[in-house]
């Protein structure tokens, strides 16, 4: 497994990964600072207000979209010139390849979360946000948002393995994310069954006046059930498919 993980990490285009992470952070941090000033008559400026402004688009759009893009990048080389035949010719169970890709994918998604949080803290310092930094909120939403995207990561990996064309895979990812504008308005017990909504439910603080209604116990139960289901479906799909 270590060799497979190392191989997957070597294949990923790290320049694109860091560029995506920086774009996400810069765009959302800039929007957060701008709204902190322009909406101060409606929302009292604070570190929490800045976070609400910054995390909105990150959790609703960028983070789930990046999940699909990164999954497609992890499978891009295998879709070229019979790459799957070479990969599957290596010794060991087939499902190890699937789980190696999955572990690398969720590792990169953790990195994206860390970069976003660092960007938020830097933006708050530069903007002189008043009050104290909500460390508890950052810890819960940062870690929880990463856990919440695990089911989507498994689903997107299945799609990326099945769809050979990178453009088509990207189009599907965008198609999943755009409806979030509407779907995240539902109660979490309904919307969370669609895995691309979960990061928003977890990361948007309930203190926000436009935050969706979230029931934590059902939300995490749905996340656990769907995450396990997509992983098992992905493993079975990868093992049974006639690649050769």
ABEGO torsion letter per residue (X at the ends): XAAAAAAAAAABBAAAAAAAAAAAAAAAAAAAAAAAAAAAAABBBBAAAAAAAAAAAAAAAAAAAAAAAAAAAAAAAAABGGAAAAAAABBEBAAAAAAAAAAAAAAAAAAAAAAAAAAAAAAAAAAGBBEBBBAAAAAAAAAAAAAAAAAAAAAAAAAAAABABAAAAAAAAAAAAAAAAAAAABBAAAAAABAAAAAAAAABBAABAABBBBBAAAAAAAAAAAAAAAAAAAAAAAAABBAX
